[in-house]
Amino acid sequence: MMTVDPRTLPLSRYLPRPALRTAVTSIVRPCVPAIDAHNHLGRWLTETWVAPDVGELLDLLDRCSVTSIVNLDGRWGDELEANLDRYDRAHPGRFITFCHVDWREAREPGWSERLVTSLRSSAARGAQGLKVWKDLGLGFEDEHGDLLLPDDERIAPLWHEAGVLGLPVLIHTADPVAFFDPIDCHNERLEELGVHPEWSFYGGRFPTFQRLMAALEAIVATHPATTFIGAHVGCYAEDLAWVDRMLTAYPNFNVDISARIGELGRQPRAAARLIRRHPTRVLYGSDCFPPDGAEYQRAWRFLESEDEHFAYGDPDDVPTQGRWAISGLGLERDVLEAVYRDNARRILQRGP
């Protein structure tokens, strides 16, 4: 192999192979059948169906022992109907579709009531929950041109109505902390932001990360009868003490671990303590779309084994979220049963 000059090698071409010799545990299926409580199967993010062949998707889920999967792409109206027809109604028990509301309504007076009406309509059609994305707080404006934040009192009727309807609210507030920091030599996600500069929320145009976390806590605290699922480890995987405080203080708050194995795996002892302390409040979710067998198996290895220092993504690629490796949590079977299956069954009121 050709040698390189380390002084001029681009970071994008630096792919070190660890010299460590550590255990490699292959786990093809989880210890109990799992529910993937966070995924995208619709046309919202990709404009075409994420899973072009539903039969092939079901075959993959069967091979990976994933019994049900939450589709967060239901939207509203005709698009919700299309998702429900394609997934939930065609394959009862395998798919659980969440709706959205159209935050663009906030540009015109009377929008609060219209959002509540939309949610009621979606629930009547068969939506099983409400998905709220980070653009609430980072993108949408009200009729006065002001940025709309999750704890705006005009949204309170929507959160209340979700509780009345028995719909869990899966909410993604803010984004990784580094996306709110300066894009400089100290930013641990510099490479990721180099690929996606639009993911940077640094500067006066946006609320601070802490302001958005305060908004999340405010709506959870103010609506105890509504079940909230904080996506991506409660939207703050970098501070598990904060997540632990939220889970301790608010019985209606739950978290999923979707797309944050990389964060949890670099703090495995703290992550395992958090899950063991709150075993009934943590849901497994992948956020890998289209679903992928290798990604599922990495998740099983992370949660079940005590393997050390392995890649949280494709080992032949630059790590997507940061240049570190992860270690497994080695969780006990009763905890895994709750995380993989029982918590989602209870919160979603569905499952095999």
FENDA-V553670 format. One record per residue. N is the residue number from 1. PHI is phi in radians with two decimals (NA if undefined). OMEGA is omega as a letter, one per 30 degrees, with the letter a starting at -180 (* if undefined). NEAR is the number of other ideal C-beta (glycine too) atoms within 12 Angstrom. Layout:
BEGIN
N_PHI_OMEGA_NEAR, N_PHI_OMEGA_NEAR
END
This chain:
BEGIN
1_NA_a_4, 2_-1.18_l_6, 3_-1.35_a_6, 4_-2.20_l_12, 5_-1.55_a_9, 6_-1.09_a_11, 7_-1.36_a_6, 8_-2.12_a_9, 9_-1.16_l_14, 10_-1.09_l_14, 11_-1.04_a_16, 12_-1.13_l_14, 13_-1.79_l_15, 14_-1.54_a_16, 15_-2.23_a_18, 16_-1.14_l_19, 17_-1.86_a_13, 18_-1.00_l_16, 19_-1.47_l_7, 20_-1.07_l_14, 21_-2.00_a_10, 22_-2.17_a_18, 23_-1.13_l_16, 24_-2.19_a_20, 25_-1.77_l_21, 26_-1.67_l_15, 27_-2.16_a_27, 28_-1.37_a_18, 29_-2.24_l_23, 30_-1.18_a_34, 31_-1.16_l_26, 32_-2.39_l_28, 33_-0.96_a_28, 34_-1.93_l_44, 35_-1.94_l_40, 36_-1.50_a_48, 37_-1.55_l_44, 38_-2.69_l_44, 39_-2.70_a_45, 40_-2.27_a_38, 41_-2.17_a_43, 42_-1.64_a_38, 43_-2.05_a_23, 44_-1.12_a_29, 45_-1.61_a_22, 46_-2.15_a_15, 47_1.27_l_10, 48_-2.10_a_14, 49_-1.05_l_26, 50_-1.04_l_29, 51_-1.87_a_33, 52_-1.15_l_14, 53_-2.15_a_14, 54_-1.15_l_28, 55_-1.07_l_15, 56_-1.13_l_16, 57_-1.08_l_32, 58_-1.09_l_24, 59_-1.09_l_16, 60_-1.09_a_28, 61_-1.06_l_36, 62_-1.12_l_23, 63_-1.10_a_19, 64_-1.64_l_33, 65_1.05_l_27, 66_-1.83_a_41, 67_-1.43_a_30, 68_-2.50_a_37, 69_-2.48_l_50, 70_-1.52_l_49, 71_-1.76_a_50, 72_-1.60_a_45, 73_-1.90_a_40, 74_-1.14_a_44, 75_1.01_a_33, 76_-2.65_l_36, 77_1.01_a_20, 78_-1.10_l_15, 79_-1.19_l_26, 80_-1.08_l_39, 81_-1.02_a_24, 82_-1.11_l_25, 83_-1.15_a_41, 84_-1.13_l_34, 85_-1.14_a_21, 86_-1.26_a_29, 87_-2.00_a_39, 88_-1.08_a_33, 89_-1.31_a_19, 90_-1.35_a_18, 91_-2.41_a_26, 92_-0.98_l_16, 93_1.54_a_21, 94_-1.64_a_33, 95_-2.23_a_41, 96_-2.34_a_44, 97_-1.71_l_47, 98_-1.72_l_50, 99_-1.71_l_44, 100_-2.15_l_41, 101_-2.08_a_43, 102_-1.59_a_27, 103_-1.16_l_35, 104_-1.13_l_21, 105_-1.02_a_28, 106_-1.15_l_31, 107_-1.33_a_18, 108_-2.12_a_17, 109_-0.96_l_13, 110_1.44_a_15, 111_-1.20_a_28, 112_-1.03_l_28, 113_-1.15_a_20, 114_-1.16_l_24, 115_-1.16_l_38, 116_-1.09_l_29, 117_-1.08_l_22, 118_-1.08_a_33, 119_-1.11_l_41, 120_-1.06_l_24, 121_-1.11_a_25, 122_-1.13_l_37, 123_-1.11_l_30, 124_-1.13_l_17, 125_-1.29_l_28, 126_2.25_l_26, 127_-1.09_a_44, 128_-1.83_l_40, 129_-3.07_l_44, 130_-2.02_l_44, 131_-1.75_l_47, 132_-2.14_a_42, 133_-1.74_a_31, 134_-1.17_a_32, 135_-1.19_l_30, 136_-1.39_a_38, 137_1.99_a_38, 138_-2.20_a_34, 139_-2.48_a_20, 140_-1.48_l_29, 141_-2.04_l_23, 142_-1.53_a_25, 143_-1.17_l_17, 144_-1.70_a_14, 145_1.47_l_10, 146_-1.59_l_15, 147_-1.10_a_25, 148_-1.60_a_34, 149_-1.85_a_35, 150_-1.01_a_41, 151_-1.62_l_28, 152_-1.02_a_29, 153_-1.09_l_19, 154_-1.29_l_26, 155_-1.55_a_38, 156_-0.88_l_23, 157_-1.06_l_27, 158_-1.21_l_43, 159_-1.08_l_41, 160_-1.10_a_24, 161_-1.13_l_29, 162_-1.02_l_40, 163_-1.15_l_28, 164_-1.07_a_18, 165_-1.40_a_29, 166_1.28_a_21, 167_-1.70_l_40, 168_-1.16_l_43, 169_-1.87_l_45, 170_-1.62_a_48, 171_-2.08_l_46, 172_-1.94_l_40, 173_-1.89_l_41, 174_1.08_a_41, 175_-2.95_l_38, 176_-0.89_a_35, 177_-0.96_a_27, 178_-1.09_l_29, 179_-1.25_l_32, 180_-1.79_a_32, 181_-1.70_l_25, 182_-1.00_l_17, 183_-1.49_a_24, 184_-2.40_a_14, 185_-1.20_a_10, 186_-1.69_a_10, 187_-1.34_a_23, 188_-1.26_l_25, 189_-1.96_a_35, 190_-1.03_a_26, 191_-1.14_l_26, 192_-1.11_l_27, 193_-1.23_l_27, 194_-1.15_l_19, 195_-1.35_a_16, 196_-2.21_a_19, 197_-1.09_l_16, 198_-1.22_l_14, 199_-1.49_l_27, 200_-1.44_l_26, 201_-2.06_l_34, 202_-1.48_l_25, 203_2.14_a_14, 204_-1.20_a_9, 205_-1.22_a_13, 206_-2.05_l_25, 207_-1.13_l_31, 208_-1.25_l_22, 209_-1.02_a_29, 210_-1.15_l_19, 211_-1.11_l_22, 212_-1.22_l_35, 213_-1.16_l_33, 214_-1.12_l_24, 215_-1.14_l_33, 216_-1.06_l_42, 217_-1.09_a_32, 218_-1.09_a_25, 219_-1.29_l_38, 220_-1.13_a_36, 221_-1.21_a_23, 222_-1.43_a_24, 223_-2.22_a_31, 224_-1.15_l_17, 225_-1.52_l_22, 226_-1.83_l_37, 227_-1.51_l_36, 228_-1.94_l_44, 229_-2.03_l_47, 230_-1.36_a_45, 231_-1.09_l_43, 232_0.99_l_37, 233_1.04_l_44, 234_1.18_l_45, 235_1.24_a_45, 236_-2.62_a_37, 237_-1.17_l_38, 238_-1.34_a_33, 239_-2.36_a_23, 240_-1.25_l_31, 241_-1.16_l_19, 242_-1.13_l_28, 243_-1.10_l_41, 244_-1.08_l_27, 245_-1.10_l_21, 246_-1.11_a_35, 247_-1.14_l_33, 248_-1.27_a_16, 249_-1.43_a_18, 250_-2.22_a_29, 251_-1.08_a_18, 252_-1.54_a_27, 253_-1.82_l_41, 254_-2.32_l_42, 255_-2.38_l_47, 256_-1.95_a_47, 257_-1.82_a_47, 258_-1.02_l_39, 259_1.00_a_32, 260_-2.28_l_41, 261_-1.06_l_43, 262_-1.07_l_38, 263_-1.29_a_37, 264_-1.17_a_42, 265_-1.27_l_39, 266_-1.61_l_31, 267_-2.38_a_26, 268_-1.13_a_32, 269_-1.21_l_19, 270_-1.14_l_25, 271_-1.13_l_38, 272_-1.12_l_31, 273_-1.08_a_22, 274_-1.05_a_37, 275_-1.20_l_40, 276_-1.17_l_24, 277_-1.31_a_20, 278_-2.25_a_33, 279_-1.15_a_26, 280_-1.63_a_25, 281_-2.15_a_37, 282_-2.04_a_47, 283_-1.98_l_48, 284_-1.36_l_53, 285_-2.68_a_48, 286_-1.75_a_44, 287_0.98_l_37, 288_-1.83_a_33, 289_-2.31_f_30, 290_-1.18_l_29, 291_-0.94_a_37, 292_-2.38_a_25, 293_-1.08_a_25, 294_-1.13_l_25, 295_-1.13_l_31, 296_-1.04_a_36, 297_-1.16_l_31, 298_-1.12_l_35, 299_-1.14_l_47, 300_-1.05_l_36, 301_-1.08_a_34, 302_-1.09_a_43, 303_-1.34_a_42, 304_-1.74_a_32, 305_-1.65_l_30, 306_-1.91_l_25, 307_-1.03_a_29, 308_-2.04_l_25, 309_0.88_l_24, 310_-2.25_a_32, 311_-1.27_l_35, 312_-1.56_l_35, 313_-2.40_l_28, 314_-1.10_a_16, 315_-1.15_l_19, 316_-1.62_a_11, 317_-2.01_l_18, 318_-1.10_l_25, 319_-0.94_a_29, 320_-1.26_a_27, 321_-1.80_a_37, 322_2.80_a_28, 323_-1.51_l_24, 324_-2.56_l_26, 325_-1.92_a_28, 326_-2.21_l_34, 327_-2.23_a_32, 328_-1.31_a_34, 329_-1.64_l_35, 330_1.01_a_27, 331_-1.28_a_35, 332_-1.29_a_18, 333_-1.05_a_18, 334_-1.14_l_17, 335_-1.19_l_31, 336_-1.10_l_33, 337_-1.03_l_26, 338_-1.20_a_31, 339_-1.19_a_45, 340_-1.23_a_42, 341_-2.40_a_34, 342_-1.16_a_28, 343_-1.16_l_34, 344_-1.14_l_45, 345_-1.00_a_28, 346_-1.22_a_20, 347_-1.27_a_36, 348_-1.52_a_37, 349_0.97_l_17, 350_-2.57_l_29, 351_2.21_a_30, 352_-1.20_*_23
END
